[in-house]
Amino acid sequence: MTKQQMLEFEAQAIEDPIKILTADHKPDAMSRAFWLTMKARAAFFKGDIQAAQKYYDNAKFYVKEHPLSLSSGYWYLYRAFFSIEQGELPKAKQYIKQARLSFTQQKASDLLIRTDAMEAVIAVWREEYSLALKSLQTAQGYISRNPESVDDTTKLMVYDSLTAYYLTLQFYVKALGYAYQAQDLARENGNLLDGLPVKYNLCLVLLRANLIDKAEQCYHEMHDLAHTKNLPRYEFWGLSGLGKIALNKKEFKEAIEYFKQAKLAQVNAIINPAHLIVLNNNMALAYSDIKDFDKALAQLSFSKELLKSYDNTLNNRYTRQTLKIEADVYQAKQDLPQTIATLRTYVKFLEENDEVSKNRNQFKTNGLIETQRQRVQLASSANTNSAQAGQSEDGTGSHDLLKAYIVIALLVVTLMVVVAYYRRSKSNLTEVLNYKDFGTGLYNRRYFVEQFEVVSNRTIDYAMALIELDGIRDPEFQSRGREEMLKLAADLILKQFRDDGDLVCRVSEEEFVILCEGMKKAVLQKRLSAFKEALREQEKLNNVSFSGALICSEEGDFGNIFAELESRLVHVKRNAPGQVVAF
């Protein structure tokens, strides 16, 4: 079976995935492994986990016969995703490595892009974010170099993985941008099989960004479509999401009803412990808020049972979440002994998590100190050996030993000075790392978040803009050239604003936020127009443009105002790219 035949049949199947489940016989030109994998994907999409497992197991026999064929690579690729649903991330990682071997053997570059995208999803679940970013950059790089040779389903898969990555890191403007691109591709190709998973991620980004009304509409659309087509898996997501919306609106009884309906839809359709733990915990919160503490604790006991068998890097996170909610329930119930006991367990897991984070952050520091220690130890050992050898010589032993002690003393003093200097430098460096962007010299997102809170508490009027440069990431530019262009653009932005009262921060790759106290939106828009003119006058930046969205304190309280601004920028980029829009 050729790759072209495989992709052509896939393009037909993704429009009506349920149809393939009712087909009894495979087409003559199609391999058995690919045929069964497509049926497994359709069954998984519908929410029939047992049928999906059966089809994957039946295909495994044919895969073992030809492990490096295209069909086998396809099986490994999507079997990895099924392992994620089963909560078996080590197996998923093994499957994706085998998929890479198969596609490399067959020189299927575009299918290797899907492998990179799936590998990134697995890495996000495993909290291996550097690996996820590396995989996504590889996939994006190939697409940018050969956009015409990459099919839309592969592009959609990459955009969906980018959504998951940026969502997890709470870069909502990036996540929304990629989610909308993926949704557009799904609609253009009538791709239902991948379209609903994309819709799920889009709804989740809107919810996490606190764009409640848009998230509610998104979840209703997903639920209605899933209900119409009888897809229990996505009925579960729709109902669960609407329950979270009701919880956010403090409509607790309505939230409980949504969660109950979701539990009815979860049977067989959802087996990932993480999703079930979150559902139980949300139900516990809703029951606790209506003072039904016994039912709240019962839901938490279900979560704790699931956690016992949840062998995953995220176990600590979900355990902490469950214990924190349980402590709050006991406190609301005025059961002080149980509150204290639960909090002690919670603190234990919190300390374990902090220790892991501390170990990661101190890895390089410890390595440097250990290297220095070993150098001193080697020098000490060498001098000690010299002294011992010198003792056998008449009249020279004591003299050599004294010299060795002097050398050791000097080394110890030197080490103390180095360590003291390093600690001081590390303290200064930590402060810079916390708040500065090295590429441009501007403040970073973390500093902006802290300063915005200060400005908000002062109740001073302000105007704020979020802009994104376009043209910097042209593949023709070398990495160093892009960095120089970003630095030059950042300097031009600074020239348009005041040293005091205005704050310019780089919040992601090509995105900058500008906060101006005591300024109206119209004035800020003029400053950005001046920046646009300055860009045009710069020969090195003649291909660079930007889009921007504005907001001000007079518009009222949006809850998460930065998320609202990100949403506006997405709207501008989709409908008026290259413009600065004041809504």
PyMOL commands that set and color helices and strands:
alter all, ss='L'
color gray80, all
select helices_A, chain A and resi 3-13+17-22+32-46+49-65+70-85+89-105+109-125+129-145+147-149+152-168+172-188+192-208+212-228+232-248+252-266+273-289+293-308+315-332+336-361+363-390+397-435+445-457+479-495+521-537+539-541+553-555+561-575
alter helices_A, ss='H'
color red, helices_A
select strands_A, chain A and resi 443-444+462-470+502-506+511-517+545-552+580-582
alter strands_A, ss='S'
color yellow, strands_A
deselect
rebuild
show_as cartoon
